[in-house]
């Protein structure tokens, strides 16, 4: 399964594409889309959309996973991030593949095992999981790869348990903590 992960941002949108069987992952591509500093915000949104649309057309993933908007104290920054996420969602939806969304803490738990892991921990773990010589940079690319790997784990777990796969919002409730996991025998 080829999964394309997106870490939306108005200044820099991270992307990462992995090939996965649910437990082993191989890097296909990663990076970040940026616009010049003085670019007006509507032009930044267009750059996010155009850049992701081109990457999705190039890599032809089986599904797209995107990070949900986190809760922010600053309403203005949350709205700006939401608009960037909207541009990414439109590009993903236009590509014609299934789109799943995951909360930041869920992504960190799936990749690092701790829902409050920092950027450095995520970069290091992504480097280990993908067998890279150095952690992926910038951190937005590592975050996008973490989103893709989170989805690959979730889809792989759902498939083994005989549950219906699909977007994270429609997947049956799976355990959120290891101590709650009970294998089916």
C-alpha positions as CSV (number, residue, x, y, z in Angstrom):
1,X,0.0,0.0,0.0
2,X,1.3,3.4,-0.9
3,X,0.4,6.1,1.6
4,X,0.8,9.9,1.1
5,X,1.0,11.8,4.4
6,X,0.4,15.6,4.7
7,X,1.4,17.9,7.6
8,X,-0.4,21.1,6.7
9,X,1.0,24.5,7.5
10,X,0.6,28.0,6.0
11,X,4.3,28.7,5.9
12,X,5.5,25.2,5.2
13,X,3.5,22.1,4.3
14,X,5.2,18.8,4.8
15,X,4.6,15.8,2.7
16,X,5.8,12.2,2.8
17,X,5.1,9.1,0.8
18,X,5.8,5.6,2.0
19,X,5.3,2.2,0.6
20,X,4.1,-0.1,3.4
21,X,2.7,-3.6,4.1
22,X,1.4,-2.4,7.5
23,X,4.5,-3.3,9.5
24,X,7.5,-2.6,7.2
25,X,7.8,0.8,5.5
26,X,10.0,2.2,2.7
27,X,10.5,5.8,1.9
28,X,9.3,6.9,-1.6
29,X,9.6,10.7,-1.2
30,X,9.4,13.5,1.3
31,X,9.9,17.2,1.6
32,X,8.1,20.5,2.3
33,X,6.3,23.0,0.1
34,X,7.1,26.6,0.8
35,X,6.2,30.0,-0.7
36,X,8.4,33.1,-0.6
37,X,8.0,35.1,2.7
38,X,6.1,38.1,1.2
39,X,3.6,35.9,-0.7
40,X,0.0,37.0,0.0
41,X,-2.0,34.3,1.9
42,X,-4.4,33.4,-0.9
43,X,-1.3,32.8,-3.2
44,X,0.2,30.5,-0.5
45,X,-3.0,28.5,-0.4
46,X,-2.9,28.1,-4.2
47,X,0.8,27.0,-3.9
48,X,-0.2,24.4,-1.4
49,X,-3.0,23.1,-3.5
50,X,-0.9,23.1,-6.8
51,X,2.2,21.6,-5.2
52,X,0.2,18.7,-3.5
53,X,-1.9,18.1,-6.6
54,X,1.3,17.7,-8.7
55,X,2.9,15.4,-6.0
56,X,-0.2,13.2,-5.7
57,X,-0.4,12.9,-9.5
58,X,3.3,11.9,-9.6
59,X,3.2,9.4,-6.8
60,X,-0.3,8.0,-7.3
61,X,-0.9,6.8,-3.7
62,X,-3.6,4.4,-2.6
63,X,-4.7,6.7,0.1
64,X,-3.9,10.1,1.7
65,X,-3.5,10.7,5.4
66,X,-3.6,14.2,6.9
67,X,-3.0,15.6,10.3
68,X,-6.1,17.1,12.0
69,X,-6.0,20.7,13.3
70,X,-4.8,20.9,16.8
71,X,-6.4,23.1,19.5
72,X,-4.6,26.4,19.7
73,X,-4.8,29.3,22.1
74,X,-4.4,31.7,19.3
75,X,-7.6,31.7,17.2
76,X,-6.1,33.5,14.3
77,X,-3.3,30.9,13.9
78,X,-5.8,28.1,14.2
79,X,-7.9,29.6,11.4
80,X,-4.9,30.1,9.2
81,X,-3.8,26.5,9.7
82,X,-7.4,25.3,9.0
83,X,-7.4,27.1,5.7
84,X,-4.1,25.6,4.7
85,X,-5.5,22.2,5.8
86,X,-8.5,22.9,3.6
87,X,-6.3,23.5,0.5
88,X,-4.5,20.2,1.2
89,X,-7.8,18.3,1.7
90,X,-9.1,19.7,-1.7
91,X,-5.9,18.5,-3.4
92,X,-6.2,15.1,-1.8
93,X,-9.9,14.7,-2.6
94,X,-9.4,15.8,-6.2
95,X,-6.8,13.0,-6.6
96,X,-9.6,10.5,-6.2
97,X,-8.2,8.4,-3.3
98,X,-9.5,7.8,0.2
99,X,-8.5,10.5,2.7
100,X,-8.0,9.8,6.4
101,X,-7.4,12.3,9.2
102,X,-5.6,11.7,12.5
103,X,-5.1,13.8,15.6
104,X,-1.5,14.8,16.5
105,X,-1.5,12.8,19.7
106,X,-2.7,9.7,17.8
107,X,0.1,10.1,15.3
108,X,2.7,10.4,18.0
109,X,1.4,7.4,19.8
110,X,1.4,5.3,16.6
111,X,5.0,6.2,15.7
112,X,6.8,7.0,19.0
113,X,4.5,5.3,21.5
114,X,4.0,8.6,23.5
115,X,1.3,11.1,22.6
116,X,3.4,14.1,23.7
117,X,6.6,13.3,21.9
118,X,8.6,16.3,20.6
119,X,9.7,17.0,17.0
120,X,13.2,15.5,17.7
121,X,11.8,12.2,18.9
122,X,9.5,12.0,15.9
123,X,12.4,12.7,13.5
124,X,14.6,10.1,15.1
125,X,11.9,7.4,15.2
126,X,10.9,8.0,11.5
127,X,14.6,7.7,10.6
128,X,14.7,4.3,12.5
129,X,11.4,3.0,11.0
130,X,12.4,3.8,7.5
131,X,16.0,2.7,7.9
132,X,17.5,6.1,7.0
133,X,21.1,7.1,7.7
134,X,19.9,10.5,9.1
135,X,16.5,11.7,10.3
136,X,14.4,13.3,7.6
137,X,14.5,17.1,7.5
138,X,12.8,19.5,7.7
139,X,10.7,18.4,10.7
140,X,7.5,19.1,8.6
141,X,8.6,16.2,6.3
142,X,9.2,13.9,9.2
143,X,5.8,14.8,10.6
144,X,4.1,14.0,7.2
145,X,5.9,10.7,7.1
146,X,4.7,10.0,10.7
147,X,1.1,10.7,9.5
148,X,1.6,8.2,6.6
149,X,3.1,5.6,8.9
150,X,0.3,6.1,11.4
151,X,-2.3,5.4,8.7
152,X,-0.3,2.3,7.5
153,X,-0.3,0.9,11.0
154,X,-4.0,1.7,11.5
155,X,-4.9,0.1,8.1
156,X,-2.7,-2.9,8.8
157,X,-4.2,-3.4,12.2
158,X,-7.7,-3.1,10.9
159,X,-7.0,-5.6,8.1
160,X,-5.6,-8.2,10.5
161,X,-8.5,-7.8,12.9
162,X,-11.0,-8.4,10.1
163,X,-12.4,-4.9,10.5
164,X,-13.6,-2.6,7.7
165,X,-10.8,-0.2,6.7
166,X,-11.3,3.3,5.7
167,X,-10.8,6.8,6.9
168,X,-9.9,7.2,10.6
169,X,-13.2,8.9,11.3
170,X,-15.2,5.8,10.2
171,X,-12.9,3.1,11.5
172,X,-14.4,1.1,14.4
173,X,-13.0,2.0,17.8
174,X,-9.6,0.4,18.2
175,X,-7.7,0.5,21.5
176,X,-5.9,3.8,22.0
177,X,-3.4,2.4,24.6
178,X,-1.3,-0.8,24.5
179,X,-2.6,-1.8,27.9
180,X,-6.1,-1.9,26.5
181,X,-5.1,-4.1,23.5
182,X,-6.4,-7.7,23.6
183,X,-5.3,-10.0,20.7
184,X,-7.9,-12.0,19.0
185,X,-7.2,-15.7,19.4
